[in-house]
Amino acid sequence: MERYQYLRSLISGLLDESPLTSTEVIADVRHLMSVGEEELAFDTMCSWLYEDDLPITCAYYERLVSAAKELGTLKSINKLDELIAD
């Protein structure tokens, strides 16, 4: 249970600080976390960042990389380095 809470907190923090603005996407990510699908929630968030071509900072990207390693979902962050704006 502790790992679940840690991962949920990790993804929630990234989601809260993300440049995503679509309430539907944010709600989808939160829903996936609420049903224990942390990896899918993270992948969904990353996919929409890329799909919407949203700029991110280098520091935020590094946090995404760290989270992807924690979750074992390195494919989720493919090409997100292209979005780094600073």
N, C-alpha and C positions, 0 to 999 in steps of 0.2 A: 504493500500500500504506500509506503514511503516513496519509492521510486516513481510511482504513478503521480503522486502529488508534486514531486520535484519536476518531472517532465511537463506536467500541466502548468506549473508556475513558470517554467522556462519559456514555453510556447506562448503563454498569456502575455508575458513581458515583451516578447518580440512582436506579438500582434499589436499590443497597445502602442508600441513605438514605431510601428510600420507606417509607411505612407499610404496604405490601403484606405480607401474612403467608401467603398461599396458596402452598404449595410448588409446586403445579402451575403457577400463573401465573408465578412466578419462573423455574421451569425452562423454560417456554415462551419467555419473553423471552430468556433466555440461549441457548436453542437457536436462535432466530431470528438472534441476533447471530452465533452460530458459523457459520451458513451464509450470512452476508453480507447479511442482511435487516435492516439497522439501522433503516430508516424504519418497517418493520412492527413491529419489536421495540419501538420507542419508542411507536408508536400503540397497541400492545397494552397496554403498561404504563399509558399515560394512560387508555385505555378502562376498565381495571380499577380505577384510582383513582376514576374517576367512578362506575362501576357499583356499587362497594362503598361509595360515599359516605365515603371516607377523608379525614379532616382533614389539611390540609397547611399549612405556614407560608408567610408572604408571601415569604420568602427562597427557599424551595424552589420556589414558583410562578414566581418570577422566573427561576430556573435552568431550569425547564421551558420557559418562553417563549424563553429564549436558545437552548436546544437545538432547539426547534421551528424557530426561524429558521435555525439551522445546517443542519438536516436538510431544510428546505423543506416542513415538514409542519405548518403553522399550524392546520389543522383538528383536529389531534390534541389541542390544548389547549383547544378550545371548551368552555366552561362550567366548566373546572377552577378558575376564580377563585371559583366558588361554594363551593369546599371550603376556602378560606382560613379558618383558625381563629384567627389572632392579629391 
